[in-house]
Amino acid sequence: MQQSVNSRVRDIYKQEGYVYARSPEEIAETYGFSRVARLASNENPFGPSPLAVAEVQKALATIHRYPDTGGAGRLIQALKDYHGDYEFVTGVGMDGVIETCIRVLVNPGEAVAVSVPTFSFYGLAAKAQGAEVIKIPRRDDFTVDVDTFISAAKNAKIAFLCSPNNPTGTMTSLEDVERIADALDGILFLDNAYVEFSEIDYRSLMEKHDNLVIGRTMSKVFGLAGCRIGYAFVPSWLKPVYEKAATPFTVNTLSLSAATGALADKEYVERTIRHVRSWIQKFHDICKLPVLPGGANFVMIDTAPMSGDECAARLAEKGVIVRSCRSFPGLADHYIRVCVGEDWECEQFLSGINQIC
């Protein structure tokens, strides 16, 4: 008897996967808008840096060749020029870096710890590798209880901690991250996707800890979400085995070139940060609903008594896309996440949210 298609699929992939926001095209067509405020995906509203575009244009003539081998050497050098003489690895978005680190370190049945509520992909990627996922709850104010985290993650092969945290925006202090790294036997993966918008710099910890990985991305402050470039600061022992485990030629030539150009444009980065911080303050000042404190390019807003889904749906009717936080593990269903967009997008959001609350 022929085996059913469903029975061939692993159980993890029969469940719900990553949840995406509604598309702007769908919202525009459904509600009759000529343009829609896209505030759901924490993107940079300014478009790419002109230096990134110029590098991509130069690289177009070489796309008949495979990308740079040896760990994306030109990009690695650009990262060293930008950050200092650290060891780096790259991937297709930070998601790719996360997957490869798990592939290198975690055997089926071993434990991976995740501080929740947070980005769902840590748990999804760990389960795909056959790991046991340990969810470590944050406090009611979404800060990390360091002693609880250390106790729960003590035997984990990798523990994931996001700061500033997605979707809450919460930051974990340098001292608390160091305490955790000191106490763990396994790897602490510190997700710093949004750290440029905060006032905390964790890079110095790499000099003290050989069990720390700091993940970064080109998708946010550098404006290259469509290029899917992630990278990480890694201890020297991890880099060669990471490169063995990574899919060959993972990051394409155009993305590598765009990232190299973007890293050279510090004025673009500084302008983005100023814009984001200005609007974050306006969100706190003008929004009638409670806006949680944070250090990212987004805010999380408590929509109670409305659910996050209901609030997101009502904002969609006003031409604004935000992210309902219902799908984030460990988070109650009365929050939305709203990122900083262009001026008109932020103004449209504030007008819409204050009308419906």
N, C-alpha and C positions, 0 to 999 in steps of 0.2 A: 504494500500500500504506500502510495506517495505521501511523504511527510508534509504536513501543512507548513506553509511559509512562516506562520507565526511561531511555530515550535522551533524553528531554526534560529530565531533571534534571541540573543541573550536577554535575560530578564530586565537588566538595567535599562535597555533601550526600548522596552515596552512601556516604560513609565514616562512621565513628563520630562522634557529636556529643557534647554535654555529658553527663556521666555523673551520674546522680542516686543518692542513697542509697535503700535500701529503705524503704517507707512503714511507719509505726508500726502502721497497721491490718493490713498483711500479716503483720508479725511477731507481733502480738497474736493474730491468728486462727490462724496456723500453730503457734505454741508454747503457746497457751492462757494468755496473760497478760491481766490486766485493765488494766494500764497498762505502758507501755514507756518506758524512758529514751531520750530523743531527743538524742543527743550527736554527730550527724553533720554538722549544717549551720551550726554556729557562731552559733546564735541566742541572743537574750537570754531567760533563763528566767522573768523576772519579769512578763511581760505588759506591755502598753503603759502609759505614764505616764497617770495620771488627767487631767492637763492635755491630753494628746493626745486622749483619748476625749471630753473636753468640747468641744474644738474640732470634732471630727468630728460630734458631735451637733448643734452649731449649724449646721454646713455642710449637713446633710441637707436642709434646706428650700430649698437653692439648686441642687440637682443637676439641675434642668431646664435650667440654663444651662451653657454651656461654661466650662471652667476659666479662671482668671485668665490674661489675655494679657500680652504684653510681658515674657516671661521669668519668670513666677511671682513677680510683684512683692512680694507680702506675705511669701512665704517668703524671697526674696532679702533683704528688710529684716531678717527674723528672723536670717538667717545673719550679716548685718553686725553686728547687735546682739550676737550670740554670739561671733563671731570677730574682728571689727574691720572696718575699711573696705577690704575686698578686693573684687575683681571675682569674681562667681560665675555659674555656669551650673548647670542642673538636668537630670535625666533619669530615665527609668524604671529605677531601680537604677543602681549605677555601671556596670553593663553597658551601659545606654543612653547614658551619658556617653562610655564608651569607643567605642561604635559611631559616635556622632556625630562625635567627634574624628577618627576614622579617615576617615569620610566627607568631612570638611572638607579633610583634609590629604593623603590618599594616593590617587594614581592607580594603576590596574592596572599591575602589573609593578614598582612601586617597593618599596623594602625597609622592613620593620618589624622591629625587633629586640626580642627577649624574653629576659629573664634566667630560665633554667630550672634546676631544676624550680620550677614556679609554677602559678598559676591558669590553666587551659586556655583560658579565653575570650578572652584577648588574641590568641592565635594563630588561634582560630576566627573571630573578628571580622575580623582582618586578611585571612585567606584569602577570606572572603566578599566583601571589597572587591577581590579579585584581587591582593593584595600578595604579595610574596616574604617569607616569614618566616625571619629569622635567629635561631637559638637559640644563646644564649650561656651555656655551662655555668658553674655556680657551683663553688667549691672543694669538696673532699670534706666539709668541715664546713658546707657550704651558705652560707658567706659569699660576698660578691661580690668577685671579683678586679677591681679598678677599672681597671687598665691593660688587661686583656683585654676588659672591657666597652666601654671607650672605643674601642679599636681595632676591635672587631667592629661597633659601632653608629655609627661615624663618618659613614657615608653614609645612614643610615636616616632616613626621614621622621619616624618616631616610634620611641622606644625605651621599653619598658615595664619598670619596676622596682617590685616590691612590697615594702613595708617597714612593719610586720612582714610577712614573706613567708608566703603561703598555698601549701603546707601546712606548711612547715618552722618557721614562727614566727620565723625569723631576722631581725634588724634590721640595717639599713645605717646607718652613722653619718652625722650631719649633714655632717661634713667630706667624707666620700666622696661623698655625693649632690651636694654643691656642686662637687666636682672633676669629676664626670660632666657636670653641667649646664654648667659652664664650657667643657668640651672639645667638646661636641656642637654640630653645626650645626642638627640637627633638634630636634624636641620631645622632652623627657623627660617621660613620664607617670609620676608617682610615685603608686602606689596605696597610700593610707593608710586602707584600710577598717578596720583594727584598731588604729590608732595611739593611740587614747584609752587603751588598756590598757597602753601602753608608757610610757617616760619620755622619749621623744624628741619634740620639737616642730619640725617643718620649715617652719612658716608664714613665718618670717622670710625664707626664701629667695625668696619671691615678690617681695620688694622689690628683689632684685638681678638676677633672671633673667627675660627676656622669652621664654624658650623652655621654661619649666617649667609643667606642669599638675599640680596635686595633687588626686587624686580622693578623695572621701569618701563615706560612706553613712549613711543613717538606720537601716539594718537591724540593726546590731550593738549598740553601747552604748545607742542610743536606743530599741531594742526595737520597730522598725517594719518587720520583714522582710516582712510581708504587704502593706505599702503600696507597696513597690518605689519608694523615693525615693533617688536618688543626686544628688550635687552635686560641683562641682569649683571650686577656686581657679584662675583663669585669668589670663593677661596681658590687658591691656585691648584689644589688637588682635584677640585671638581671639574675644572675646565676641560682637560683631555678626555675624561670619561663622558662628559656631557656631549662633546663633539662626536664621540663614537656612537652615542645613542640617538643623536639628532638625525632626522630625515635628510638625505643628501640634497644639496642645492635648495634648501627650504625657502629662503628669502630671495625674491626675484631681483633681477638687476635694476629695474626701475625704482623699486622700493629702497634698495640699498643706496642708490644715488640720491633719492629724495631725502633720506635721513641724513646723509652726509652734508647736503646743502643746508638743511634746516638747522643742524647743530652749529653752523657758522653764523647764523642770523640771530644774535643775542638781542638786538633791538626789537625784533618781532616778539620774542619771548617776553621781554619786559613790558611791551605794550599790551600783550594779552593778559598778563598778570594784573596790571593796573586796571584794565577794563573789568576783569572778573571781580576784583576786590571792591571796586566801586559799586557794582550791581548787587553783590552779596549784601553789602550794607543797606542798599535800598530795599532789597527783599525783606530784611529784618525790620526796617523802618516803616514800610508801607503795607506789607501784607497783613490782612486782618487775622489770619490764622497763625498759630504758633510755629515759628521757624526755629529749628534746632541749631545750636551753635556748631560750627565745623570749620574745616580748613581746606576745602576742595573747591572745584569750579561749579559746584552744585549745592543745593540745600535740601534737606528733608523737612517736610511740612506735615504737621499733625492735622488730619482732616476731620477728626471725630466731631460730631456723630456720623458724618459721611464715611463710607468705606473708601479706600484708595481707588478701587475700581470705579465707584460711582463718581468720585471727583474727577478722575481722568476722563471719564465718558462725558461729563458735563463741560469740561474744558475743551474737549475735542469739538463739541458743538459750537464753540467760540473760536475755532481755528487755532487751538493750542495743543500740542502733543507733549504730555508729561508722562513720567513712568509711575504707574501704580506699583507699590512695594509689596503687594500681596505674595509674590513668588519668592521673595527673599527668605531663606530659612531662618526661623526663629523670630520673625517680626510680625506683630499684630497687624490686622488688615485695616488700618486707618491712617496710612501714610502715603504721600507721594514724594517723588524725587524730581527736582526741577533744576536744570542746569542753566548757566548764563549763556545767552545767545547774543544776537545783535541787539542794538538799542530798541528797535521796533518790536522785536520778539519779546523782550523783557517787559516792555510797556503793555503789550497785548496780554501777556500772562497776568500782570498785576491787575489790569482792568478786569479780566475775566474772573480771576479768583475772588476778587473783592465783590463782584456781583453775585456769585453763587454761594458765598459762605454766610 
